[in-house]
Amino acid sequence: MTNTPQQTTNPYEAQFQRKYGEFATKFEFGSNPSAEIWNGRLAMIGFLIAIVVELTTGQKFINYLGF
């Protein structure tokens, strides 16, 4: 019995073969690991900016949105 690799039709197969350090080195559109990593990074930056605004102005961030 030999172990032969099976052909898969998974469109993300090339991404699954990449090493971890190769993810998110460039921005890629679509539902893929690179886009999800960039989404998380940008969300963390936005959250940090909101905290800095609250600390420097003394007002809640939601007040700037009109609530």
C-alpha positions as CSV (number, residue, x, y, z in Angstrom):
1,M,0.0,0.0,0.0
2,T,1.5,3.3,-1.0
3,N,0.6,6.7,0.2
4,T,-0.1,8.8,-2.9
5,P,-1.3,12.4,-2.5
6,Q,-4.9,12.8,-3.5
7,Q,-5.9,15.5,-5.9
8,T,-8.2,18.0,-4.2
9,T,-10.3,20.7,-5.8
10,N,-9.9,23.0,-2.8
11,P,-9.2,26.6,-4.2
12,Y,-7.3,27.4,-1.0
13,E,-4.9,24.4,-1.3
14,A,-1.9,26.7,-2.2
15,Q,-2.5,28.8,0.9
16,F,-2.6,25.7,3.1
17,Q,0.8,24.7,1.9
18,R,2.4,28.1,2.8
19,K,4.5,28.4,5.9
20,Y,3.0,30.6,8.8
21,G,5.5,33.4,8.2
22,E,4.3,33.9,4.7
23,F,0.8,34.8,5.7
24,A,-0.3,38.5,5.5
25,T,2.9,39.7,3.8
26,K,0.7,41.3,1.1
27,F,-2.9,42.4,1.1
28,E,-5.2,40.0,-0.7
29,F,-8.9,40.4,-1.3
30,G,-11.4,37.7,-0.6
31,S,-12.0,35.2,2.1
32,N,-8.5,34.0,2.9
33,P,-6.2,33.9,5.9
34,S,-4.2,36.9,4.7
35,A,-7.3,39.1,4.5
36,E,-8.5,38.0,7.9
37,I,-5.2,38.8,9.5
38,W,-5.2,42.3,7.9
39,N,-8.8,42.8,9.1
40,G,-7.7,42.0,12.7
41,R,-4.7,44.2,12.5
42,L,-6.8,47.2,11.2
43,A,-9.5,46.6,13.8
44,M,-6.9,46.7,16.6
45,I,-5.5,49.9,15.2
46,G,-9.0,51.4,15.1
47,F,-9.7,50.3,18.7
48,L,-6.4,51.8,19.9
49,I,-7.2,55.1,18.1
50,A,-10.6,55.2,19.8
51,I,-9.0,54.7,23.2
52,V,-6.5,57.4,22.6
53,V,-9.2,59.8,21.5
54,E,-11.2,59.1,24.7
55,L,-8.2,59.5,27.0
56,T,-7.0,62.8,25.4
57,T,-10.4,64.5,25.1
58,G,-12.2,63.2,28.1
59,Q,-15.3,62.4,26.1
60,K,-16.6,59.0,25.0
61,F,-15.9,58.1,21.4
62,I,-19.6,57.5,20.7
63,N,-20.2,61.2,21.4
64,Y,-18.4,62.0,18.2
65,L,-20.9,59.8,16.3
66,G,-23.8,62.0,17.6
67,F,-25.2,59.7,20.3
